[in-house]
Amino acid sequence: MSLLPQIEQSLQALAIDSSAGIAPLAKSIERYLALIEKWNRVHNLTAIRDPRDMLVQHIMDSLAVVPHICGPRIVDAGTGAGLPGIPIALARPDWQITLVESNQKKAVFLQQVKIELALHNVEIRAQRIEDVRLTGTVGTIITRAFSELGKFVALTRNLTAENDADRRWVAMKANCADSELQQIVDPFYLEEIIPLTVPGLDAARQLVIIKQRI
């Protein structure tokens, strides 16, 4: 059974304003879910097996961040199966998304997704995040279930130039504890915590947004 009606309904509930258009975006998401399901049988990309659950807990969860992040260049640290980077790339083809994943099997999967979905705005780095060096301006460094805040910032602070004043670190969290927030220390500071509502998901979600004093 096609997931397209459920995908389109979820996109409308999330009010995604995609330049790709709702119908093409929904078709691309359906193909992406099919690829995850296929590769998951061998490579264990995610513990979630049902594509309908993947849609809510992975895809919609990822897309919920789009209105709150800044392009045109995004780095997804420890992307795993491409989350949240692939859904963001599908929704915003005008943004350039760099996916960083040190696990070689997952990186091969990401390359396959890039080819099959013709994602010309995606770059894949099969490296440890602390070894990645980029030139130019990065709007957002984002992570989903990668690490605690202190480690996330420490491992990614050298991705781009120190004087990149507009750069933000965005951590997707279920419910960030005060003890973890206290890991954010000078010259970094907590800019904002944004609560998120994900259609079909009865669980707390929030974005922790961090900036650096220049």
N, C-alpha and C positions, 0 to 999 in steps of 0.2 A: 504494500500500500504506500502511495506517495505521501511524503511529509509536507509537500508544498502548501496545502491549505493551512496546516498548523504553523508552518514557518512564516507565511505571509501574515497570519493573524497575530503572531508574536511580534513581528516587526512593526505592525500597526499599533499594537499596544505599547510598544517601546517608543513610538513616535520617532523612529530613525529617519532622519533627513539625509538620505543617501543620494549622491549625484549619479550613482549607478542605476537608480530606479528600483522600486520594491520587487517587481516580478523578476528581473534579471538577478538581483541580489539573492532572492529566495532560491532560485535555481542553482546558483553557485554554492550557497550554503548546503543545499541538499546533496550536491556532488561532494562537497568537503566532508560531510557526515558519512557518506558512503565510503569514502577513502579511509576515514578513521576506523570505521567498522571493519573494513576489509583487512587493514594492516594490524588492527588490534588483536586479531586472532593469532598472530605470530609474534608481534613485537611488544605487546602489552603497553600501548601508548597511554591508556587510561583505564582506571578501575571500573568506570561506568561503561556498560555494555549495550544498553538499549539506546538506539539513536534518538528516541523521543526524550529520554532523560538527558542525553548529551546536548540536545537542542536547548533545553532550559538551563542546565547546570554549567554548560561550557559556552555555547554560542551566545545566548541572550545575556548571560552573565558578562561576557566579554564586550558585547556591543553596548551595554549599559554605560560604559565609561566614555564612549565617543564624544558626547557633548561637553565633557569636562577635561579633555586633554588638548594639547596644542601641537599642531603640525608645523610645517609640512614634513618634518622628519621625526620618526618615532623609533626608539630602540626598545625591543622586547627582550628583557634579560631572563635567561632560563626558560625559553618559550615552550619546551616540551613538544607537544603535538601541534604547536602553533597557536597557543592561547595566551594572551588575547590577540596576538599579532595578525593572524590570518583573518579572523572576522573583521578586524579594524581595516585591514588592507582591502577586503572585499567591499566594505561600506564606503571607504574613502580612497578610491583609485587615484585621487589627486595628491595623496600623501605617499611618502617613501618610507617603507617599513623595513627595519633591519632586525632579523630574527637571530638571536644568539643562543646556540644549543651545543653543549660539549659532547653529548651522547651521539655517537656516530650513526647508530641505527635510526634515531629520531631525526637526525639531520638529513639522512637519505630520504626518509619519509617526507620531510619538508620540501626537499628538492622535487620530489614527485608531485606534491600538491602544487608547487609553483608552476611546473610544466603543464599539468593537466588542467589547471584553472587559468592558465595564461596570465599569471600575476606578474606583470612587468614592473610593478612598484614594490616588489619584495626582493630583498637581498638576504642571503643566508650565510651566517658565519658559524662554522663548525669549530668553535673555540671555547675555551673557558672565558667567562665574561671579563675577568681581570686582565686577560691578555689582548683584548680587543682595543684597537686604537682607531679613531675615526677623525676625519677632517671635516671642517664646516660646522654649521650650527645644528644642534639637536634640540627640538622643542620639548620632547618628553622622553624620559627613560622610565619604562613601566615594567612591573613584575606582578605575577600572579602565582602565589604559593611557591615562591622561590626561596625566601629566607626571611629572617627577622629584619627589622628596619636598619639597625646599626650595620649589619653585614651587607645588606643591599647597597647602602650608600657607600660604604668603604670599598666594595668591589667595583663600583661603577663610576666613582668620582673622576677617574682619569680617562674616561671614554672620549671626552672632548676638552677643549681649552678651558682652563680655570676661569677665564673672564667671560664665559658665556652667561650673561646676566639673565637671560630669559629661560634658561633650562630649568625644568622641573623633574623631580623624582616622584613617581606615582606608584603607590603600593596598593594592590587590591587585597582587601582583608575581609574576613567574616565579622570579626569584632576585635579591634586592636586594644590590647590591655595597656593600662597606664605604664606598667613596667617596660613595655616595649617602646612606647612613645618617648620614654625618658632616654632611650638610646640615641635620640636625635640631639646632637651636641654641636656647639659652635665650631665652624662657621655655618653649619646647617641649622635650619629652624622649621618648625611646623607651620605651614601657611594655612592649611585648612583640612578639615575632615568632612567629607561629603557623604551623607547616607544615600544609598542607591536602592531603587525598587526594580526588581527583575520580574517580569511577567511569568507567572506560574511557579515562582520559587518562594516558598514560605520559610525564608531564612534571612538573617541579617547580612547585609553587604555594605561595605563602605570603601571610600577611596581616601587614603592618607596622602596628602600632597606636601612635598618638602621642597624648600628652596635653599639656595646657598647665598650667604652674604658675600658680595664682591668688594 
